[in-house]
Amino acid sequence: MFDTGMHDRAVPLLQLEADLRRAVERQEFQLYYQPIVSLASDQISGVEALVRWRHPQRDLVFPAELIPVEEETELIVTIGEWVLRAACAQNQA
């Protein structure tokens, strides 16, 4: 049964999805790198690329809000591919 609460919850999610699709087209994402440290040697053994999105009106949108929308819309694959390409390009620079 539909109620106004359902509508009130759906509208922001639909807006976020539309904004996220636009962000993919405009490549509005940024990568941040977090070191991976070996416990055995206490040396940096690699890095993890973390994608962040600065929404034009809302500023930084946190992964906890983005990931469910990305997974439901399958944008997670597109964004994941962008992360891989961007990280490789930055590594070559």
Biopython code that builds the backbone (N, CA, C, O; Angstrom):
import numpy as np
from Bio.PDB.StructureBuilder import StructureBuilder

atoms = [
    (1, "MET", "N", (0.834, -1.172, 0.000)),
    (1, "MET", "CA", (0.000, 0.000, 0.000)),
    (1, "MET", "C", (0.890, 1.250, 0.000)),
    (1, "MET", "O", (1.831, 1.356, 0.786)),
    (2, "PHE", "N", (0.585, 2.157, -0.863)),
    (2, "PHE", "CA", (1.363, 3.392, -1.000)),
    (2, "PHE", "C", (0.954, 4.397, 0.069)),
    (2, "PHE", "O", (-0.227, 4.565, 0.370)),
    (3, "ASP", "N", (1.960, 5.059, 0.633)),
    (3, "ASP", "CA", (1.674, 6.178, 1.536)),
    (3, "ASP", "C", (2.645, 7.312, 1.227)),
    (3, "ASP", "O", (3.617, 7.121, 0.498)),
    (4, "THR", "N", (2.386, 8.466, 1.771)),
    (4, "THR", "CA", (3.216, 9.633, 1.460)),
    (4, "THR", "C", (4.644, 9.469, 1.957)),
    (4, "THR", "O", (5.566, 10.060, 1.393)),
    (5, "GLY", "N", (4.840, 8.677, 2.999)),
    (5, "GLY", "CA", (6.192, 8.420, 3.491)),
    (5, "GLY", "C", (7.041, 7.722, 2.446)),
    (5, "GLY", "O", (8.236, 7.993, 2.330)),
    (6, "MET", "N", (6.423, 6.817, 1.679)),
    (6, "MET", "CA", (7.145, 6.119, 0.609)),
    (6, "MET", "C", (7.619, 7.137, -0.428)),
    (6, "MET", "O", (8.759, 7.083, -0.889)),
    (7, "HIS", "N", (6.749, 8.041, -0.779)),
    (7, "HIS", "CA", (7.101, 9.081, -1.747)),
    (7, "HIS", "C", (8.222, 9.957, -1.205)),
    (7, "HIS", "O", (9.173, 10.280, -1.916)),
    (8, "ASP", "N", (8.099, 10.336, 0.062)),
    (8, "ASP", "CA", (9.104, 11.204, 0.679)),
    (8, "ASP", "C", (10.478, 10.546, 0.727)),
    (8, "ASP", "O", (11.494, 11.236, 0.650)),
    (9, "ARG", "N", (10.523, 9.223, 0.853)),
    (9, "ARG", "CA", (11.807, 8.514, 0.859)),
    (9, "ARG", "C", (12.332, 8.299, -0.559)),
    (9, "ARG", "O", (13.544, 8.290, -0.773)),
    (10, "ALA", "N", (11.443, 8.130, -1.519)),
    (10, "ALA", "CA", (11.848, 7.821, -2.892)),
    (10, "ALA", "C", (12.404, 9.040, -3.628)),
    (10, "ALA", "O", (13.355, 8.910, -4.398)),
    (11, "VAL", "N", (11.835, 10.198, -3.409)),
    (11, "VAL", "CA", (12.237, 11.393, -4.162)),
    (11, "VAL", "C", (13.719, 11.716, -3.990)),
    (11, "VAL", "O", (14.401, 11.920, -4.995)),
    (12, "PRO", "N", (14.257, 11.775, -2.758)),
    (12, "PRO", "CA", (15.695, 12.069, -2.637)),
    (12, "PRO", "C", (16.581, 11.002, -3.275)),
    (12, "PRO", "O", (17.636, 11.321, -3.822)),
    (13, "LEU", "N", (16.163, 9.741, -3.211)),
    (13, "LEU", "CA", (16.948, 8.673, -3.835)),
    (13, "LEU", "C", (16.958, 8.806, -5.350)),
    (13, "LEU", "O", (17.993, 8.609, -5.987)),
    (14, "LEU", "N", (15.818, 9.136, -5.925)),
    (14, "LEU", "CA", (15.747, 9.325, -7.375)),
    (14, "LEU", "C", (16.580, 10.530, -7.811)),
    (14, "LEU", "O", (17.227, 10.493, -8.858)),
    (15, "GLN", "N", (16.565, 11.588, -7.016)),
    (15, "GLN", "CA", (17.380, 12.761, -7.330)),
    (15, "GLN", "C", (18.859, 12.421, -7.239)),
    (15, "GLN", "O", (19.649, 12.840, -8.086)),
    (16, "LEU", "N", (19.239, 11.657, -6.210)),
    (16, "LEU", "CA", (20.634, 11.252, -6.060)),
    (16, "LEU", "C", (21.065, 10.384, -7.236)),
    (16, "LEU", "O", (22.178, 10.527, -7.741)),
    (17, "GLU", "N", (20.183, 9.480, -7.675)),
    (17, "GLU", "CA", (20.511, 8.641, -8.831)),
    (17, "GLU", "C", (20.732, 9.501, -10.077)),
    (17, "GLU", "O", (21.701, 9.291, -10.807)),
    (18, "ALA", "N", (19.854, 10.456, -10.323)),
    (18, "ALA", "CA", (20.001, 11.335, -11.492)),
    (18, "ALA", "C", (21.296, 12.137, -11.402)),
    (18, "ALA", "O", (22.012, 12.284, -12.393)),
    (19, "ASP", "N", (21.592, 12.655, -10.211)),
    (19, "ASP", "CA", (22.828, 13.415, -10.019)),
    (19, "ASP", "C", (24.051, 12.531, -10.216)),
    (19, "ASP", "O", (25.053, 12.965, -10.784)),
    (20, "LEU", "N", (23.967, 11.297, -9.747)),
    (20, "LEU", "CA", (25.087, 10.366, -9.876)),
    (20, "LEU", "C", (25.333, 10.014, -11.341)),
    (20, "LEU", "O", (26.482, 9.929, -11.774)),
    (21, "ARG", "N", (24.270, 9.811, -12.097)),
    (21, "ARG", "CA", (24.424, 9.537, -13.534)),
    (21, "ARG", "C", (25.092, 10.730, -14.236)),
    (21, "ARG", "O", (25.950, 10.552, -15.100)),
    (22, "ARG", "N", (24.691, 11.928, -13.856)),
    (22, "ARG", "CA", (25.297, 13.138, -14.418)),
    (22, "ARG", "C", (26.775, 13.226, -14.019)),
    (22, "ARG", "O", (27.615, 13.626, -14.824)),
    (23, "ALA", "N", (27.082, 12.854, -12.788)),
    (23, "ALA", "CA", (28.473, 12.884, -12.315)),
    (23, "ALA", "C", (29.342, 11.915, -13.105)),
    (23, "ALA", "O", (30.506, 12.203, -13.381)),
    (24, "VAL", "N", (28.775, 10.764, -13.471)),
    (24, "VAL", "CA", (29.513, 9.798, -14.290)),
    (24, "VAL", "C", (29.826, 10.422, -15.646)),
    (24, "VAL", "O", (30.957, 10.342, -16.126)),
    (25, "GLU", "N", (28.829, 11.038, -16.256)),
    (25, "GLU", "CA", (29.030, 11.672, -17.567)),
    (25, "GLU", "C", (30.073, 12.785, -17.500)),
    (25, "GLU", "O", (30.873, 12.944, -18.422)),
    (26, "ARG", "N", (30.065, 13.544, -16.428)),
    (26, "ARG", "CA", (30.967, 14.700, -16.289)),
    (26, "ARG", "C", (32.289, 14.356, -15.597)),
    (26, "ARG", "O", (33.162, 15.209, -15.440)),
    (27, "GLN", "N", (32.417, 13.107, -15.193)),
    (27, "GLN", "CA", (33.621, 12.638, -14.485)),
    (27, "GLN", "C", (33.946, 13.546, -13.299)),
    (27, "GLN", "O", (35.041, 14.100, -13.204)),
    (28, "GLU", "N", (32.987, 13.684, -12.412)),
    (28, "GLU", "CA", (33.124, 14.561, -11.253)),
    (28, "GLU", "C", (33.777, 13.880, -10.049)),
    (28, "GLU", "O", (33.770, 14.439, -8.952)),
    (29, "PHE", "N", (34.323, 12.719, -10.230)),
    (29, "PHE", "CA", (34.880, 11.965, -9.110)),
    (29, "PHE", "C", (36.342, 12.321, -8.885)),
    (29, "PHE", "O", (37.035, 12.801, -9.782)),
    (30, "GLN", "N", (36.784, 12.071, -7.669)),
    (30, "GLN", "CA", (38.185, 12.267, -7.307)),
    (30, "GLN", "C", (38.674, 10.990, -6.644)),
    (30, "GLN", "O", (37.915, 10.288, -5.976)),
    (31, "LEU", "N", (39.955, 10.701, -6.839)),
    (31, "LEU", "CA", (40.557, 9.545, -6.179)),
    (31, "LEU", "C", (41.432, 9.999, -5.025)),
    (31, "LEU", "O", (42.156, 10.991, -5.111)),
    (32, "TYR", "N", (41.343, 9.255, -3.965)),
    (32, "TYR", "CA", (42.227, 9.419, -2.812)),
    (32, "TYR", "C", (42.864, 8.065, -2.576)),
    (32, "TYR", "O", (42.243, 7.027, -2.802)),
    (33, "TYR", "N", (44.094, 8.081, -2.126)),
    (33, "TYR", "CA", (44.820, 6.827, -1.939)),
    (33, "TYR", "C", (45.116, 6.606, -0.463)),
    (33, "TYR", "O", (45.548, 7.508, 0.254)),
    (34, "GLN", "N", (44.870, 5.382, -0.043)),
    (34, "GLN", "CA", (45.142, 4.976, 1.332)),
    (34, "GLN", "C", (46.209, 3.895, 1.298)),
    (34, "GLN", "O", (46.055, 2.909, 0.578)),
    (35, "PRO", "N", (47.279, 4.053, 2.051)),
    (35, "PRO", "CA", (48.344, 3.043, 2.014)),
    (35, "PRO", "C", (47.889, 1.720, 2.626)),
    (35, "PRO", "O", (47.098, 1.686, 3.568)),
    (36, "ILE", "N", (48.410, 0.645, 2.067)),
    (36, "ILE", "CA", (48.234, -0.695, 2.632)),
    (36, "ILE", "C", (49.579, -1.072, 3.236)),
    (36, "ILE", "O", (50.589, -1.142, 2.535)),
    (37, "VAL", "N", (49.582, -1.313, 4.528)),
    (37, "VAL", "CA", (50.829, -1.573, 5.247)),
    (37, "VAL", "C", (50.903, -3.045, 5.626)),
    (37, "VAL", "O", (49.959, -3.602, 6.185)),
    (38, "SER", "N", (52.025, -3.662, 5.317)),
    (38, "SER", "CA", (52.269, -5.054, 5.693)),
    (38, "SER", "C", (52.523, -5.123, 7.193)),
    (38, "SER", "O", (53.398, -4.429, 7.712)),
    (39, "LEU", "N", (51.764, -5.953, 7.882)),
    (39, "LEU", "CA", (51.978, -6.116, 9.318)),
    (39, "LEU", "C", (53.298, -6.815, 9.606)),
    (39, "LEU", "O", (53.925, -6.565, 10.636)),
    (40, "ALA", "N", (53.720, -7.685, 8.704)),
    (40, "ALA", "CA", (54.960, -8.437, 8.912)),
    (40, "ALA", "C", (56.189, -7.538, 8.822)),
    (40, "ALA", "O", (57.120, -7.671, 9.616)),
    (41, "SER", "N", (56.191, -6.622, 7.852)),
    (41, "SER", "CA", (57.390, -5.799, 7.632)),
    (41, "SER", "C", (57.217, -4.338, 8.052)),
    (41, "SER", "O", (58.189, -3.583, 8.099)),
    (42, "ASP", "N", (55.995, -3.946, 8.351)),
    (42, "ASP", "CA", (55.682, -2.556, 8.680)),
    (42, "ASP", "C", (56.026, -1.613, 7.523)),
    (42, "ASP", "O", (56.312, -0.435, 7.738)),
    (43, "GLN", "N", (55.996, -2.137, 6.304)),
    (43, "GLN", "CA", (56.283, -1.361, 5.098)),
    (43, "GLN", "C", (54.996, -1.204, 4.282)),
    (43, "GLN", "O", (54.093, -2.037, 4.351)),
    (44, "ILE", "N", (54.937, -0.135, 3.521)),
    (44, "ILE", "CA", (53.804, 0.045, 2.612)),
    (44, "ILE", "C", (53.948, -0.961, 1.481)),
    (44, "ILE", "O", (54.964, -0.996, 0.787)),
    (45, "SER", "N", (52.914, -1.778, 1.306)),
    (45, "SER", "CA", (52.966, -2.813, 0.276)),
    (45, "SER", "C", (52.071, -2.488, -0.919)),
    (45, "SER", "O", (52.100, -3.198, -1.924)),
    (46, "GLY", "N", (51.291, -1.440, -0.819)),
    (46, "GLY", "CA", (50.410, -1.051, -1.912)),
    (46, "GLY", "C", (49.534, 0.103, -1.467)),
    (46, "GLY", "O", (49.728, 0.678, -0.397)),
    (47, "VAL", "N", (48.577, 0.426, -2.303)),
    (47, "VAL", "CA", (47.614, 1.471, -1.959)),
    (47, "VAL", "C", (46.223, 1.019, -2.381)),
    (47, "VAL", "O", (46.055, 0.198, -3.283)),
    (48, "GLU", "N", (45.252, 1.571, -1.710)),
    (48, "GLU", "CA", (43.857, 1.347, -2.072)),
    (48, "GLU", "C", (43.331, 2.657, -2.642)),
    (48, "GLU", "O", (43.491, 3.711, -2.026)),
    (49, "ALA", "N", (42.708, 2.599, -3.806)),
    (49, "ALA", "CA", (42.127, 3.796, -4.421)),
    (49, "ALA", "C", (40.696, 3.953, -3.913)),
    (49, "ALA", "O", (39.873, 3.047, -4.044)),
    (50, "LEU", "N", (40.419, 5.105, -3.339)),
    (50, "LEU", "CA", (39.095, 5.402, -2.802)),
    (50, "LEU", "C", (38.475, 6.517, -3.634)),
    (50, "LEU", "O", (39.066, 7.584, -3.798)),
    (51, "VAL", "N", (37.293, 6.264, -4.153)),
    (51, "VAL", "CA", (36.633, 7.267, -4.985)),
    (51, "VAL", "C", (35.749, 8.138, -4.097)),
    (51, "VAL", "O", (35.055, 7.649, -3.205)),
    (52, "ARG", "N", (35.794, 9.431, -4.364)),
    (52, "ARG", "CA", (34.964, 10.395, -3.649)),
    (52, "ARG", "C", (34.292, 11.302, -4.669)),
    (52, "ARG", "O", (34.836, 11.576, -5.739)),
    (53, "TRP", "N", (33.100, 11.759, -4.314)),
    (53, "TRP", "CA", (32.329, 12.617, -5.210)),
    (53, "TRP", "C", (31.954, 13.898, -4.476)),
    (53, "TRP", "O", (31.314, 13.873, -3.425)),
    (54, "ARG", "N", (32.364, 14.998, -5.050)),
    (54, "ARG", "CA", (31.956, 16.309, -4.534)),
    (54, "ARG", "C", (30.769, 16.779, -5.371)),
    (54, "ARG", "O", (30.919, 17.240, -6.503)),
    (55, "HIS", "N", (29.609, 16.649, -4.787)),
    (55, "HIS", "CA", (28.375, 17.055, -5.445)),
    (55, "HIS", "C", (28.395, 18.577, -5.617)),
    (55, "HIS", "O", (28.793, 19.289, -4.696)),
    (56, "PRO", "N", (27.976, 19.083, -6.768)),
    (56, "PRO", "CA", (28.034, 20.529, -7.010)),
    (56, "PRO", "C", (27.267, 21.369, -5.977)),
    (56, "PRO", "O", (27.676, 22.491, -5.678)),
    (57, "GLN", "N", (26.172, 20.848, -5.434)),
    (57, "GLN", "CA", (25.402, 21.599, -4.444)),
    (57, "GLN", "C", (25.574, 21.071, -3.016)),
    (57, "GLN", "O", (25.482, 21.836, -2.057)),
    (58, "ARG", "N", (25.819, 19.788, -2.878)),
    (58, "ARG", "CA", (25.831, 19.171, -1.542)),
    (58, "ARG", "C", (27.226, 18.953, -0.983)),
    (58, "ARG", "O", (27.364, 18.489, 0.149)),
    (59, "ASP", "N", (28.244, 19.268, -1.731)),
    (59, "ASP", "CA", (29.636, 19.033, -1.369)),
    (59, "ASP", "C", (29.905, 17.529, -1.334)),
    (59, "ASP", "O", (29.391, 16.801, -2.184)),
    (60, "LEU", "N", (30.678, 17.055, -0.396)),
    (60, "LEU", "CA", (31.111, 15.660, -0.383)),
    (60, "LEU", "C", (29.950, 14.727, -0.035)),
    (60, "LEU", "O", (29.286, 14.898, 0.988)),
    (61, "VAL", "N", (29.717, 13.735, -0.904)),
    (61, "VAL", "CA", (28.702, 12.713, -0.654)),
    (61, "VAL", "C", (29.442, 11.468, -0.191)),
    (61, "VAL", "O", (30.334, 10.979, -0.886)),
    (62, "PHE", "N", (29.083, 10.960, 0.962)),
    (62, "PHE", "CA", (29.817, 9.860, 1.570)),
    (62, "PHE", "C", (29.447, 8.513, 0.955)),
    (62, "PHE", "O", (28.316, 8.326, 0.505)),
    (63, "PRO", "N", (30.395, 7.576, 0.933)),
    (63, "PRO", "CA", (30.162, 6.255, 0.346)),
    (63, "PRO", "C", (28.953, 5.527, 0.929)),
    (63, "PRO", "O", (28.269, 4.804, 0.205)),
    (64, "ALA", "N", (28.679, 5.700, 2.203)),
    (64, "ALA", "CA", (27.532, 5.016, 2.815)),
    (64, "ALA", "C", (26.222, 5.399, 2.140)),
    (64, "ALA", "O", (25.288, 4.598, 2.106)),
    (65, "GLU", "N", (26.145, 6.593, 1.614)),
    (65, "GLU", "CA", (24.954, 7.040, 0.900)),
    (65, "GLU", "C", (25.002, 6.635, -0.569)),
    (65, "GLU", "O", (23.969, 6.332, -1.168)),
    (66, "LEU", "N", (26.197, 6.628, -1.148)),
    (66, "LEU", "CA", (26.347, 6.352, -2.576)),
    (66, "LEU", "C", (26.263, 4.878, -2.936)),
    (66, "LEU", "O", (25.596, 4.510, -3.903)),
    (67, "ILE", "N", (26.928, 4.040, -2.171)),
    (67, "ILE", "CA", (27.080, 2.636, -2.560)),
    (67, "ILE", "C", (25.741, 1.935, -2.784)),
    (67, "ILE", "O", (25.612, 1.224, -3.780)),
    (68, "PRO", "N", (24.731, 2.094, -1.912)),
    (68, "PRO", "CA", (23.451, 1.432, -2.201)),
    (68, "PRO", "C", (22.833, 1.870, -3.530)),
    (68, "PRO", "O", (22.273, 1.047, -4.254)),
    (69, "VAL", "N", (22.933, 3.161, -3.850)),
    (69, "VAL", "CA", (22.389, 3.659, -5.123)),
    (69, "VAL", "C", (23.207, 3.112, -6.283)),
    (69, "VAL", "O", (22.645, 2.699, -7.298)),
    (70, "GLU", "N", (24.531, 3.105, -6.143)),
    (70, "GLU", "CA", (25.400, 2.564, -7.192)),
    (70, "GLU", "C", (25.088, 1.098, -7.456)),
    (70, "GLU", "O", (25.014, 0.675, -8.610)),
    (71, "GLU", "N", (24.905, 0.325, -6.398)),
    (71, "GLU", "CA", (24.640, -1.109, -6.561)),
    (71, "GLU", "C", (23.282, -1.355, -7.201)),
    (71, "GLU", "O", (23.153, -2.205, -8.083)),
    (72, "GLU", "N", (22.276, -0.619, -6.764)),
    (72, "GLU", "CA", (20.933, -0.831, -7.285)),
    (72, "GLU", "C", (20.814, -0.443, -8.753)),
    (72, "GLU", "O", (20.049, -1.060, -9.493)),
    (73, "THR", "N", (21.550, 0.558, -9.179)),
    (73, "THR", "CA", (21.456, 1.047, -10.558)),
    (73, "THR", "C", (22.536, 0.469, -11.462)),
    (73, "THR", "O", (22.578, 0.775, -12.654)),
    (74, "GLU", "N", (23.403, -0.358, -10.907)),
    (74, "GLU", "CA", (24.535, -0.951, -11.627)),
    (74, "GLU", "C", (25.572, 0.084, -12.055)),
    (74, "GLU", "O", (26.464, -0.228, -12.843)),
    (75, "LEU", "N", (25.467, 1.303, -11.548)),
    (75, "LEU", "CA", (26.501, 2.304, -11.813)),
    (75, "LEU", "C", (27.803, 1.942, -11.121)),
    (75, "LEU", "O", (28.856, 2.496, -11.436)),
    (76, "ILE", "N", (27.731, 1.020, -10.184)),
    (76, "ILE", "CA", (28.943, 0.609, -9.469)),
    (76, "ILE", "C", (29.972, 0.026, -10.436)),
    (76, "ILE", "O", (31.175, 0.176, -10.226)),
    (77, "VAL", "N", (29.504, -0.634, -11.490)),
    (77, "VAL", "CA", (30.417, -1.198, -12.490)),
    (77, "VAL", "C", (31.077, -0.066, -13.280)),
    (77, "VAL", "O", (32.295, -0.063, -13.464)),
    (78, "THR", "N", (30.289, 0.876, -13.737)),
    (78, "THR", "CA", (30.813, 2.008, -14.510)),
    (78, "THR", "C", (31.797, 2.826, -13.683)),
    (78, "THR", "O", (32.867, 3.194, -14.169)),
    (79, "ILE", "N", (31.438, 3.108, -12.447)),
    (79, "ILE", "CA", (32.313, 3.897, -11.577)),
    (79, "ILE", "C", (33.567, 3.105, -11.235)),
    (79, "ILE", "O", (34.660, 3.670, -11.178)),
    (80, "GLY", "N", (33.422, 1.807, -11.007)),
    (80, "GLY", "CA", (34.588, 0.961, -10.742)),
    (80, "GLY", "C", (35.563, 0.955, -11.905)),
    (80, "GLY", "O", (36.777, 0.990, -11.702)),
    (81, "GLU", "N", (35.039, 0.911, -13.123)),
    (81, "GLU", "CA", (35.904, 0.962, -14.304)),
    (81, "GLU", "C", (36.620, 2.311, -14.386)),
    (81, "GLU", "O", (37.797, 2.372, -14.739)),
    (82, "TRP", "N", (35.906, 3.388, -14.058)),
    (82, "TRP", "CA", (36.537, 4.712, -14.059)),
    (82, "TRP", "C", (37.669, 4.764, -13.040)),
    (82, "TRP", "O", (38.747, 5.283, -13.329)),
    (83, "VAL", "N", (37.422, 4.223, -11.846)),
    (83, "VAL", "CA", (38.448, 4.212, -10.797)),
    (83, "VAL", "C", (39.697, 3.495, -11.293)),
    (83, "VAL", "O", (40.811, 3.987, -11.110)),
    (84, "LEU", "N", (39.520, 2.343, -11.915)),
    (84, "LEU", "CA", (40.660, 1.572, -12.404)),
    (84, "LEU", "C", (41.438, 2.351, -13.465)),
    (84, "LEU", "O", (42.664, 2.433, -13.400)),
    (85, "ARG", "N", (40.729, 2.921, -14.437)),
    (85, "ARG", "CA", (41.401, 3.699, -15.485)),
    (85, "ARG", "C", (42.110, 4.925, -14.912)),
    (85, "ARG", "O", (43.253, 5.210, -15.269)),
    (86, "ALA", "N", (41.431, 5.645, -14.027)),
    (86, "ALA", "CA", (42.021, 6.861, -13.456)),
    (86, "ALA", "C", (43.233, 6.534, -12.589)),
    (86, "ALA", "O", (44.239, 7.240, -12.644)),
    (87, "ALA", "N", (43.148, 5.477, -11.793)),
    (87, "ALA", "CA", (44.282, 5.096, -10.937)),
    (87, "ALA", "C", (45.482, 4.691, -11.785)),
    (87, "ALA", "O", (46.617, 5.050, -11.471)),
    (88, "CYS", "N", (45.234, 3.949, -12.853)),
    (88, "CYS", "CA", (46.339, 3.550, -13.741)),
    (88, "CYS", "C", (46.954, 4.772, -14.419)),
    (88, "CYS", "O", (48.176, 4.870, -14.533)),
    (89, "ALA", "N", (46.116, 5.700, -14.868)),
    (89, "ALA", "CA", (46.624, 6.907, -15.520)),
    (89, "ALA", "C", (47.433, 7.752, -14.540)),
    (89, "ALA", "O", (48.487, 8.280, -14.897)),
    (90, "GLN", "N", (46.950, 7.881, -13.319)),
    (90, "GLN", "CA", (47.687, 8.655, -12.323)),
    (90, "GLN", "C", (48.995, 7.973, -11.957)),
    (90, "GLN", "O", (49.987, 8.646, -11.676)),
    (91, "ASN", "N", (49.009, 6.661, -11.956)),
    (91, "ASN", "CA", (50.235, 5.920, -11.652)),
    (91, "ASN", "C", (51.283, 6.127, -12.748)),
    (91, "ASN", "O", (52.481, 6.148, -12.465)),
    (92, "GLN", "N", (50.837, 6.278, -13.991)),
    (92, "GLN", "CA", (51.748, 6.475, -15.116)),
    (92, "GLN", "C", (52.301, 7.896, -15.167)),
    (92, "GLN", "O", (53.366, 8.132, -15.737)),
    (93, "ALA", "N", (51.580, 8.832, -14.574)),
    (93, "ALA", "CA", (51.991, 10.254, -14.639)),
    (93, "ALA", "C", (53.198, 10.543, -13.775)),
    (93, "ALA", "O", (53.661, 11.683, -13.723)),
]
sb = StructureBuilder()
sb.init_structure("model")
sb.init_model(0)
sb.init_chain("A")
sb.init_seg("    ")
for serial, (resi, resn, name, xyz) in enumerate(atoms, 1):
    if name == "N":
        sb.init_residue(resn, " ", resi, " ")
    sb.init_atom(name, np.array(xyz, "f"), 0.0, 1.0, " ", f" {name:<3s}", serial, name[0])
structure = sb.get_structure()
